[in-house]
């Protein structure tokens, strides 16, 4: 879908949309042939301009029947304008219309760009494998034009466009089936980032074996798909920011649970157990696409967890790159084994002051927080506050959870330095506590458990049912707020 900005309303538009604030609705002058009839129609539908309300109706405009959409937003709320754009698109995406014109004369430049952003985010769908999709169910919108927007809207859109492209990459990676996206093909899907100026480094399984990544490779040893680690480096500071901020993503491209195999029902969902890695890749595309003035490295540890005759067994002991030994109690607690080696390698290679990992790590976080927030665990109040602020601003919300020495005893092993699971209690916390043992002194660290937020069982404001793209907007905003001053 193409986004345009124009001074006047296109004469051939199929859909006309208006966005109004509650405080302005009563006096809002609808530029329609019969505004009084439109208001009466809206009144009958109980549209009162309350935030979140929307209404679609038909009207004769210029001698032709058009779809008219009214969407109400809160005053000055960026997230509301993004949702409004998504709502407009969702109402007409498959209706047969091709073009949308959004009246933007009552919006500031930032709000107009946000409306376009929401529409583009909501327009993404995974239809490539649907060969018998009825014509009436196929998306038809090709263009959206915001007309009458003030100067600066198109420039603001360019930044949002880059972020939307990053979100699209994340949704693509998370949505693809596991026979299409596996460690090697994940790497290939990221190669095009080099065209944007991203420096790409790839470690194969032999490289990782030489480095001593026994935990990560132990997860991968039951699969015919060899493990990979990809590092994507973007430096938009010209060397001024010596130490990069580092993002690390869990990339289990399919998780059967290994020998501790998962129940069959719902196992197909485990294609998105690489949601953390998908978010990191999308973030790197967003940052490079908008030429962020920051030095950032994104790292993805990529494995497939399968139960063949060579698979890791419960009770095995592996040695991590950091030299710590891990007793593997449950092979379905594999994400932390991947991350601990990736985190250590990241610190050894890039010497960051700040490192943030993202992972669909535990089902327990869904029990705790549902699907509204991702869990945030950190050794730094400052970093936590920065991430929570970025979450509120971007709509990718976070809720802080505890870590601390009191939880260490729950993952002490009787035969190794640590075991990969604790008791049923505090499941998300002990997973985070495991990772904290691999963070060097003085490094600010945050772990984001995004198991409940990467996939939507129903349509959301900026996604169709399926991959949400969670994490890209959050990390991009975190970088913009704290590294591009």
N, C-alpha and C positions, 0 to 999 in steps of 0.2 A: 504494500500500500504506500502510495506517494503522499507526502505532506507538502502543501503549498501555502503561501501567504499572499494575500491580495488586498487591494484597497477597497474593491467593490465586490458584491456578491456575484459569483458566476451565474450566468443566465440559464445554463443547462443543468444545474444541480438537481439531484433527485431527492435529497433529504436536507432540510433546513433545521439547524439546532440552535437553541438559545440557552445560555447558562445565566442563572440569576441568583443573587444573594437574597436571603430572607428579608433583610432590611430594605432592599430596593424593589421587591416584587410589586408592591402595591402601586408604585409610581412608574414601573418599567414600561416604556413605550415599545410595544411589539411592532416592528416595521413590516407589517403584513397588509395585504389588501383589505382585510376585514378584522382588525385587531379586537374589536368588541366581541365578535363571534368567537374568536379564539379564546378570549378571557372567559367567556361564558362556558365554553366547552371545558376549559381547565377547571373552572369552579365546580361544574357537575362531576368531574372526576376527583374532586376534593384535593386538587393541587393547590397548595397554599404557600409554596416557596420555602417549605421547611427543608433543612439540610437532609440530603439523601433521597428526596422525592424526585420522581421522574414520570413523564407522561408523554405518550406518542399519540398523535391524532392525524387526520387527513384534512387538507384544506385546499381550496382553489386559489392558486397564486399565479398571476400572469396568464390566466386562461388554461392552466394545467393543474392536475391534481398532484399535490406533493405531500410527503410525510413531514410532519413538524414534530420536533422533540423539544420538550422543556425539561431542564435538569436544574435542581436547586442545590446550592452549595453554602457552606458556612462562610462568613466574611473572612477573607484573607487566609484560608487554610489551604496550604499547598497540596496536602494529601487529598483534600476534597476535589480540587481541580483535576488531579490525576484520575481519581475515581470517576469524575464526571465524563472525562474523555473516554474511559473504558465503558461507561454506561451507554453513551451515545453509540459507540461502535457495536456493542453487544445487542442493542435493540434492532439493528438493521443489517447485521453482518451477512445474513443469508436470505434477505428479503427480496433479492433481485435488483435492488438499487446498486448503482455503481459509484456515485459521487455523493459526498457529504459536504455541506457548507456550514461552518460554525460562525455565528455572529459574535465577533470578538471586540466590538467597539467599546463595550462596557468592562473589558478586562484590561489589566496591565500587561506588559510584555511578558513578564515571568509567568503569569497565570495562563496566558494564551499558549505559551510553549508547553506548559504542564498538561493542558488539555490534549494537545497533539501527542504528547508523550504517553498519556494514559490510553489513548485510542490505539496507538501503534503497539503498545504492550499487550493490550487485550486482543488484538487482531491475530496474534500468533496462534497457530494450531498445528497439530501433528496429524495430517491427513494422507501422508505419502504412501501408506500401505493400504489405504481404503479404495479398492478398485471398483466397488459397486455403490459408492455413495450417491444417493439420489440427487438430481439436479437441484431440487428445492432445499437440500441440506448443505450445498456447497457455498463457501463464502463468495460474495459478488462485489464487495466494495474494493475499488481500485485507487480512489483518491479522496483525500480530505483537505479542504481549503479553509483556512481561518482568515476571514475578511474583516477589515476595519481595525485590526490589531495595531497598537502603537509601535513606533520605531523601537527596535531592539528585540522584538519577539522572534524574528527569524534567526538572529544570532544566538539567542537563548536556546532555541530549538536545536541548533547544531550540537551543543553539549548534550542535551537530552537524547538526541539521535544516537550518539556514540554509546551512551549507557544502554539504550534500548537494544542496540546491536549486541552488546555484551550479554544482556539478559536473554536474548534470542539464542545465543550460543549455548548458554547454560540450559535453557529449556530443551534444546536439541539434544545435547549430550545426555541429559537425564531421561528424556523420553525414548530414545532409541533402544531397541531390544538388545539383550546381551550377546546375541550372535552377530550383532553389527558393531556394538561398542564393547571392546575388550581392551586390555592394556595397550597393545600395539596400535590399534585403530584409534583409540583416544588420543594418543600422541599425534597421529597423522591428522586428526581433526583440528589440532592446535597449530599445525605447521604454518598456516596462513598468517598467523600473528607476526611472523618475521617480516611480512610485507608492511606492517605498521611500525616496524622498528623495534620489535621485541626480540631480545637475544634468547635463543632456546638452547638448552642443554638437556641431553637425554642420557640416562644411565640404563644399561640393560641388566639382565639378571647376573651376568658374569661380573660386570663392574660392581654391582652391589655385594656379590659374594666376596670379592676382594676387600671391600670396605668393612666386611663383618656384619652386614645387615641380616642377622639370623632370624630376627623376629618377623620382619616384613617377608622375607623369602620363605619362612616356615608356613605362612598363610598360603602362599602361592604354590607350594610344592605338590598339591593334589590336582592341579589343573594342567592341561596341555597348553594353556595360554601363558607364556612367560611374563614375569613381572617387569614393570618399567617404572622409572621415576623421571618426571619431567620438571625442569625448572625454567620459568619464563621471567626474564629480567627486563624491566622498563626503567630507564633513567631519563626523566625529563628535566633534570636539574643541571645537566652538563657536568656532573661530578661534584656539584656544590654540596649535595647531601651525601656525605661519605658512606654512612651506614644505611642500608635499605630497611624499610619495614617489610617484614616477611609474612606471607600468608601460606598456610599449609593445608591441603585438602585431602581428606580420606577418599580414595578412589577404588573401592571394591566394586568392580564392574558387574559382578553378580555374586550374591552371597547365599549359598545353600545352607550355610552353617557348618559346612565341613562334616567331619565325623559326628559332631554334635548336631545332627541335621535338623533343620526347621520342619515344622508341619507342612504338608503339601499345600493346604488351603492358603492362598494368598502369597505363596512363594514367588509368583511371577512379579510381585511388586519389588523384589529385591534387585531388579535392574537399576533402581534408583539409589542403591546403596553407595553410589559414587557421587551423591549430590554435593558433598563438600568439595570434591575435586572439580565438579562441574561449575560450582560457584566461583572457585579460584580462577579457572580458565576464563569464564565470562568477565570477571572483574579485570583481568589483565587486558582483555580486548577493549573493555570500556575505557580504561585508563589510557591505553595507547591511542585509541580512537579519538579521544578528546585532547590528546597531547598534555596529559596531566603533568604539572611541574612538581614531580615527586619521584623518588627513587624507590621502587617497589619490586619485590621478587615474589612470584607465585610458584609454589611447589606442590606437585600432586604425586602421591604414592599410589601406584596402580597395580592391583592384583585381582585375580578371580579366586574365590574360595570354593573349592570342589572336593568331593569325598572319594577319590580313587584309592588304589592300593598303595600309593606313595604319600597319601595325605597325612598331615600332622594328626597325632593322636592326643586325646585327653591324658594328661600326665607327663607329656614330653616336656623337656626343659630346653629352652633356646637361649642363645647368647646374643644380646643386642649389640649394635654398633658402639654404644656407650660403654660396653663391657658388663653391664648389669645382666644377671640371669633371670629368666622368667619361667615359672612353672605354668604350663598351659592347662588350666583346669577345664576350660570350655572352649572348643574351637570356634564357637559362634560369637565369642567376644574377640573378634579378629581385628576390628578397626583400630583398637588401641595398640595392637602389635605392629600394624602398618605405620601408624602415626609416630610411635616412639622412635623408630629408626629415621623416619623422614624429618622429625623435629631435631634430632641430634645432628643429622647431616646438614640441615639448614643452618644450625648454629655454628658448626665447625667451618662451613664453607663461606658464610656471609657475615658472621659475627654481628648479628643485629642487636639493637637495644630493645626492640619490640617484635614479638612474634605472636601471631594469632592463627589458631587452627580451627577448621570447620569440619564437622563430621556428622553424618547420620549415625550417631554412636550407640544410643540406647533407646529401647522401647520405654524404659522407665521415665524418660523425660516427657513422653506423650501422656503418661499417666499423671505426671506432675503438672504440666502446663497446657495440655491439650495441643491444639494447632494454632493458637493465637500468638504465642511467643516461642522463640528459641531460648534454650538455657544458656546462660553466661556464667562461666567459672573463671576466676582470675586471681593472680597473686598481687594485683595492683588496683588500688581504688581509683587512681587517676585514669588508667586505661579503661577500667569498667565504666566510669562516668562518661568518657569520650564515646565509647561504643553505644551506651544506652542513649546518649543524645543523638548519635547518628541514626540509631534505630527508630527513634521517634520522628526524626525529620524525614527519613526515607520511607517509612511504613513497614520496614523489616524489623519488627519489634523484638526486644530482648528482655529477659528477666534474670536478675542475678541470683545465683545459687551459691551455697557455701563450699569452700574447701578448707582444709587445715589438718594439722598433725593428728587430731583425734581420729581421723578416718584412716590413717596409715595402717593401724593395726588390723584393719579389716582386710587388707590385701597383702599382709605379710605371709610368706610361704615357709613351711617347715623344712624345705629342702633347697630352696633357691632364694634369691634376693627379694623376689616379689612374685605374686601370682596374678593371673590376668582377670580374675573375677573375685569379688567378695561375696558376702551373703546376699540374701534377697533385699535386705534393708539398704537404702541409700544407693541404689544401683547406678544412677547417673553421677552421683558424687564420687563414688569409688572409682569409676571410669576416669573422671577428671583427675582424681588424686593420683592415679596410675601415671597419667601423662605428666603431671607436675614433677614427678621424680626424675624426669628427663630434661627439665629446664635448668639451665645453668644459673648460678647465683648472679644477681644483678640484672637479669633479663626480664623485662615486663612481658607477661604471657597472659593470653586469654584463650579459652577453649569455648567454642560455640557448638552446642549439641543441637543440631537442626533437624533431627529425625521427624519432628512433627510438622515441619514447615515447608519442606521441599516439594511436597506432593499434595494436591488438593483433590479430595473425593467429589467435589462439586465445583462449579464455576466460581471464580472469585472476581474481585473488582478489576484486576489487571491480568487475569489468566483464564483460559478455558480449563475445564476439568483435566487434571494431570499436573505436569510440571509447573511450578509457580515461579521459578527463577530466583528463589529466595537467596539472599546473600550478596548479590551484585550491587544493588542499590545501597545496601548497608555499607559495604566496604568502600565503595566509591565515595560515599558521603564522608566516611571516616577519614579517608585520605584527603579529601577536599578541605575538610574542617581543620585538620591537624598537621598537614604537611605542605599545604600550598598557601601559606600565609604571606 
